[in-house]
């Protein structure tokens, strides 16, 4: 009988130790999965009604991040049309900066669409975009994408094309 009771105590001890070990593993896993503050998706607005100036080679922007109005205006012009929606998006460089992408000139209707803008643990802003192509056109265009980002989300910009 003593042997039987001893076996039960030993079994309870082993199960208890394994439970504690599993609990520690779970807590360690939870600690590894805790989000790093300041990482993850970053909010942005898309600027409309701008064009790439003819002094800039399409697909070869001098920079991808613009922090001043002067730097931005050296590369982009305003493309205003008559209706209310035709005004260029206002950009306040005091509280925002711009991330821009350009592709080479093309005679195929092409739109640069942002897939995501995220900040990683090292503080880099990673913009992933895709090209959406349409039909052939009788003229050429220099597609651009201009994102307006709050300076609170500042970081080194990395541009990636979605496959």
C-alpha positions as CSV (number, residue, x, y, z in Angstrom):
1,X,0.0,0.0,0.0
2,X,2.8,2.4,0.9
3,X,4.4,1.7,-2.5
4,X,1.1,2.5,-4.2
5,X,0.8,5.8,-2.3
6,X,4.4,6.6,-3.0
7,X,3.8,6.1,-6.7
8,X,0.8,8.4,-6.6
9,X,2.8,11.1,-4.9
10,X,5.6,10.7,-7.4
11,X,3.1,10.9,-10.3
12,X,1.6,14.0,-8.9
13,X,5.0,15.6,-8.5
14,X,6.0,14.8,-12.1
15,X,2.7,16.2,-13.5
16,X,3.1,19.3,-11.3
17,X,6.7,19.9,-12.6
18,X,5.6,19.5,-16.2
19,X,2.7,21.9,-15.7
20,X,5.1,24.5,-14.3
21,X,7.5,23.9,-17.2
22,X,4.6,24.3,-19.7
23,X,3.5,27.5,-17.9
24,X,7.0,28.9,-18.1
25,X,7.2,28.1,-21.9
26,X,3.8,29.8,-22.4
27,X,4.9,32.9,-20.5
28,X,8.2,33.1,-22.5
29,X,6.3,32.8,-25.8
30,X,3.9,35.5,-24.7
31,X,6.9,37.8,-23.9
32,X,8.4,37.1,-27.4
33,X,5.1,38.0,-29.1
34,X,4.7,41.3,-27.3
35,X,4.5,44.1,-30.0
36,X,7.4,46.5,-29.9
37,X,6.0,50.0,-29.3
38,X,6.0,52.2,-32.4
39,X,6.0,49.2,-34.9
40,X,3.3,48.0,-37.2
41,X,1.1,49.7,-39.8
42,X,1.6,53.4,-40.4
43,X,-1.2,55.7,-41.4
44,X,-0.9,57.8,-44.6
45,X,-2.8,59.9,-47.1
46,X,-2.3,59.7,-50.8
47,X,-1.6,63.0,-52.4
48,X,-3.5,63.7,-55.7
49,X,-3.0,66.0,-58.6
50,X,0.7,66.2,-58.8
51,X,3.0,65.4,-61.7
52,X,6.7,64.7,-62.1
53,X,8.6,67.7,-63.5
54,X,10.3,67.2,-66.8
55,X,13.6,68.0,-65.2
56,X,13.5,64.7,-63.3
57,X,14.0,61.3,-65.0
58,X,11.0,59.1,-64.4
59,X,11.8,56.1,-62.3
60,X,14.9,57.8,-60.9
61,X,13.7,60.2,-58.1
62,X,16.6,62.0,-56.4
63,X,15.1,60.8,-53.1
64,X,12.1,58.9,-51.9
65,X,11.5,60.9,-48.7
66,X,10.8,64.6,-48.9
67,X,10.8,66.6,-45.7
68,X,10.7,70.2,-47.0
69,X,8.4,72.0,-49.4
70,X,11.4,73.2,-51.4
71,X,12.7,69.7,-52.0
72,X,9.3,68.5,-53.0
73,X,8.6,71.4,-55.4
74,X,12.0,70.7,-57.1
75,X,10.6,67.3,-58.2
76,X,6.8,67.7,-58.4
77,X,4.5,70.2,-59.9
78,X,0.8,70.8,-59.2
79,X,-1.7,69.5,-61.7
80,X,-4.8,71.6,-61.0
81,X,-8.0,71.1,-62.9
82,X,-11.2,73.1,-63.0
83,X,-13.4,71.1,-60.6
84,X,-13.2,71.1,-56.8
85,X,-11.6,67.6,-56.8
86,X,-8.9,69.0,-59.2
87,X,-7.0,70.8,-56.5
88,X,-3.7,69.2,-55.4
89,X,-3.8,67.7,-52.0
90,X,-2.4,70.1,-49.4
91,X,0.8,69.0,-47.7
92,X,1.8,70.6,-44.4
93,X,5.6,69.9,-44.2
94,X,5.6,71.3,-40.6
95,X,3.8,68.2,-39.3
96,X,4.2,65.7,-42.3
97,X,6.7,64.4,-44.7
98,X,6.2,62.7,-48.1
99,X,7.3,59.3,-49.5
100,X,7.3,59.2,-53.3
101,X,7.6,56.4,-55.9
102,X,8.0,56.8,-59.6
103,X,8.3,54.4,-62.5
104,X,9.7,54.8,-65.9
105,X,7.5,56.4,-68.6
106,X,5.1,54.0,-70.2
107,X,2.3,54.0,-72.8
108,X,0.4,51.4,-70.8
109,X,-2.1,52.8,-68.3
110,X,-0.3,52.2,-65.0
111,X,-1.1,53.0,-61.4
112,X,1.2,52.6,-58.5
113,X,-0.9,51.3,-55.5
114,X,0.4,51.1,-51.9
115,X,0.0,47.6,-50.4
116,X,1.3,48.6,-47.0
117,X,3.4,51.1,-45.0
118,X,4.8,49.6,-41.8
119,X,7.4,50.5,-39.3
120,X,9.7,47.7,-38.2
121,X,11.5,47.1,-34.9
122,X,14.6,49.0,-36.2
123,X,12.5,52.1,-37.0
124,X,12.5,51.7,-40.7
125,X,9.4,52.6,-42.7
126,X,8.8,49.9,-45.3
127,X,6.5,50.8,-48.2
128,X,5.4,47.9,-50.3
129,X,3.6,48.8,-53.5
130,X,2.2,47.1,-56.6
131,X,1.9,48.2,-60.2
132,X,-1.6,47.8,-61.7
133,X,-1.4,47.9,-65.5
134,X,-4.2,48.5,-67.9
135,X,-4.5,49.0,-71.6
136,X,-2.0,50.5,-74.1
137,X,-2.5,54.2,-74.6
138,X,-1.7,56.6,-77.5
139,X,0.5,58.7,-75.1
140,X,3.1,58.2,-72.4
141,X,2.8,58.8,-68.7
142,X,5.2,58.8,-65.8
143,X,3.3,57.1,-63.0
144,X,3.9,58.4,-59.4
145,X,2.7,57.6,-55.9
146,X,2.9,60.3,-53.2
147,X,2.1,59.4,-49.6
148,X,1.7,62.0,-46.9
149,X,2.9,60.6,-43.5
150,X,2.8,62.2,-40.0
151,X,6.3,63.2,-38.7
152,X,5.5,61.2,-35.5
153,X,6.1,58.1,-37.7
154,X,9.5,59.3,-39.0
155,X,12.1,56.7,-40.0
156,X,14.4,55.6,-42.8
157,X,12.4,54.7,-45.9
158,X,12.7,51.3,-47.6
159,X,10.7,50.8,-50.8
160,X,9.7,47.3,-52.0
161,X,7.8,46.2,-55.0
162,X,5.2,43.5,-54.5
163,X,5.7,40.5,-56.9
